[in-house]
Amino acid sequence: IKSHFINWIGALFYLQIVLRYFLPENKLLAKVQNPKFQLAILAPLGLIIILVVYHFILDLSASHYVSRNSEVTANVFLSIVTQDIPYHRYGLLHLNHIFDWIVNLIGWGAIPAISVLALFKNKMGFEFRMVLLPILAYSLLFFFFNPILGMARDWDLFSIAAPFVIAIPIFQLSRAEETTNFISSANKAILIMALLGICRLTVEAVPSLQAKRLLNVGEHLHKTYYAGSVVPLTWGMRAYSDFDDEWFTNKVLQIEESSTIGNDTMMAHFLTQTGLEMIDRKGNSLNAANYFVKALNYAPGYEVATRNAAMQFMYIGDYSTGLFYAQELLKANERLDYLQIAANCAIELKNNALAIDYCNRILAIEPQNKTAQAVLGQLNR
């Protein structure tokens, strides 16, 4: 069971059990504890109060993206206002969020559905109703939560309701008149759940299917929530068997269609990691270099992609392009390894003046660099 602040919702209902025990004949308490009253009035009213305080009084809502420097309270609930590009395709009232909420609710929605039916049956005991009500309260509040990793992979959203779900079979078992019949019913329920989960088990057991699932999840996140989409994309890419495969190539193109030229660090990172993985598997190649170039279209100046582009073009013998990217690196940061790439390219291009300049700059950083000294000795003859 994952600990989460929303578990305190249960305290409100369990407190009612305590009050019922000490004040069994209180008429006002009996009216308040009516499930219809709580679902129709108390739950919506409580939710409105929480959201008004959060969004307007405390003004805590910042963005659905969580940065390292953001406050913990700044991203609990989704912002009502749609954010700027590239976070513009997700918000509290955006269709993408509504679709995600419905799909995820269907995933475990049988429990809230059964809870609704059970609550209105006269034979249902008061204590049992107080266990079921938090599940319904969470189902409603679930819509307003900020799925910090995107709903497709933020498992916290599923684990939050765990204490309430676990309480149901425990409560039933404690009141079962015939343990044998209860266990028989429980076994049937477990079998049904196992059958429902067998599809995912099959996918997870086959690496190629798992890779495709991760890439599909990453694509969905990239097109909707955006933040954090690079994680499943990168995992899926690394698990995929063949980057020249038509499916993988088309998948990358589909993801690019939802990307923003010049302002998409997620896509830039994914393409850079794909290029690096390609080098690890197949060695240096123009295809790998092109992934770095494409990454720079989405995040100009992205240092990791620029460095790898410079190195890769140098390794495959395209020294002019390698020198260009090395010079781009040096504009922002005069590092020793960047100067060495630039010097190597200049030497291969037989641009002696440029090579001498880079070697002198290398020696300014590392005076005892024997390679730079030897090159200067040969070029100054």
LOTI-49862 format. One record per residue (C-alpha): z, y negated, x negated; residue in one letter. Coordinates in steps of 0.05 Angstrom, whole numbers, plus 5000, padded with zeros to 4 digits. Layout:
BEGIN
ZYXA;...
This chain:
BEGIN
500050005000I;497949344970K;503048794976S;500148175009H;503247565041F;499947735108I;504548335114N;509747835138W;506047845204I;509648495216G;516448165208A;515247765271L;514248395312F;519648805279Y;524448235292L;522848315366Q;525049045362I;531748815334V;532548285387L;530748785441R;536149245415Y;541648715417F;539148355480L;536248905524P;537348535590E;534847845570N;529447635619K;526347085577L;525747555518L;522548075563A;517147575585K;515747355514V;515148085491Q;510048255544N;503848495505P;499048115550K;502947475539F;503047575464Q;495547735459L;493147195507A;497846625488I;502446735428L;497247025380A;491746485391P;496945935391L;500046185326G;493246235294L;491245535314I;497745255285I;496745625219I;489545385211L;491144655231V;496844625182V;492744945126Y;486244565134H;488443885161F;495843755148I;496644075079L;489144005064D;489244625020L;482144885032S;477844754972A;472045244968S;470945974979H;469746034904Y;475946164863V;475945854794S;480946014740R;484245344748N;484645344824S;491245394860E;493046044894V;493645704961T;486845354955A;482745954976N;486846345027V;482446165087F;474946025088L;472945295089S;470545045156I;465344605121V;459444945087T;459644855011Q;454344584964D;448945004931I;449545564910P;455345694958Y;451745415018H;450146085051R;457346245070Y;462745905111G;467446025168L;462145915222L;456146145182H;452346745210L;452947115144N;460547105149H;460447295223I;455947885207F;460448105149D;466548075193W;463448495248I;460849015199V;467649085164N;471449095229L;467049665253I;469050035190G;476250095211W;475649805281G;477450455316A;484750305301I;484849615335P;480649895393A;485550465405I;491249975397S;488449545454V;487950145500L;494750405481A;498249735491L;496449705565F;498550405583K;505050405621N;507651015585K;507250665518M;514250525490G;516349825470F;517449995396E;510650315391F;507449695420R;510949275367M;507549715314V;500649635345L;500948885358L;500848695283P;494349085275I;491048675330L;493948035301A;491048215233Y;484248375264S;483947665291L;486647335228L;481847755186F;476047325210F;479046695178F;480747005111F;476946815049N;474047465020P;474847224949I;470247764920L;465747784980G;467248235040M;462948795012A;467648904954R;474248544968D;478349164983W;484548734993D;481948585063L;482549315081F;489249465048S;492848875080I;493649255146A;495949895112A;503449825128P;502049765202F;496950335203V;501650795165I;507350625213A;503650925273I;503551665252P;510551605224I;513151325289F;509451845330Q;511852415287L;519052175294S;518352215370R;514052835377A;517153345423E;512953915396E;511653845321T;506454405323T;502154035374N;502753385335F;500653715270I;494754045305S;492453365332S;493553045264A;489253565230N;483553415278K;484152675263A;484052815188I;477853245196L;474252695235I;476052175181M;473652645127A;466952735161L;466251975168L;467651895094G;463052445069I;457051965064C;460551515014R;463252124976L;456052374969T;453551704945V;459251624894E;458052324867A;450752194849V;449851674793P;442951454816S;445251344888L;451550984864Q;447350524820A;442850344879K;448850224924R;451949744873L;445449374866L;444649324941N;451749074949V;450648574893G;444148334926E;447748234992H;453347844959L;448447424920H;444647244984K;450947085023T;457846964991Y;454746884921Y;461246834881A;462647474843G;455947794858S;454347884784V;459648434778V;456548964824P;449548754801L;451448874728T;455049524743W;449149774783G;444249574729M;448149934674R;448550564716A;441150554732Y;436851044693S;430150694682D;428949944680F;421350054684D;422350424750D;418650084808E;424950074852W;429049714799F;423549214784T;422649054858N;430148994867K;430648464812V;424948074844L;428348104912Q;434747834882I;430847284848E;427947064915E;434946854937S;436546514871S;436545774856T;432345544797I;436445124750G;443145264785N;444646004787D;449446244733T;450446914769M;443047084764M;442646834693A;448347274671H;445447884708F;438647794674L;441847684606T;445948324613Q;439748704635T;436048474573G;441848684528L;442249364563E;434849464553M;435549324478I;441249834473D;437050364507R;430050234480K;430749764421G;427749074412N;421948904458S;418248344491L;420748584559N;427948474537A;426247784510A;422947594576N;429447754613Y;432947234569F;427446724583V;427946854658K;435546764653A;434546074624L;430245874683N;436345974727Y;441445664680A;438245214628P;442345164565G;446045824579Y;448245964508E;448646724512V;441446774538A;438846264489T;441946614429R;439247294449N;432346994464A;432246694394A;434347354361M;429747794403Q;423447384390F;425147374316M;426048134315Y;419348264350I;415647784302G;414547184349D;417546694299Y;415046064332S;418546224398T;424746474360G;425045814322L;424445414387F;430445754418Y;434445714352A;433244964351Q;435544924424E;442045264402L;442944784344L;442344174389K;448844374422A;452544734366N;451244744291E;453645454279R;452345864217L;448946454253D;444445974291Y;442245634226L;440846324196Q;436246504254I;432645844248A;431945914172A;429246624178N;423946404228C;422045794186A;421246234124I;416746734162E;412546154188L;412045894115K;414845224136N;418145094070N;420744394086A;424344644148L;426945264113A;429844844056I;433244384107D;436444974143Y;438745294079C;442044644057N;445644604124R;447945324115I;450845154047L;454344554076A;458245034121I;458745614072E;457645374000P;457946073971Q;452446364015N;448246753964K;442346874011T;441346124023A;442245983949Q;436946503931A;432046233982V;432945523958L;431845763887G;425146073905Q;422745493949L;424544953898N;420545253841R;
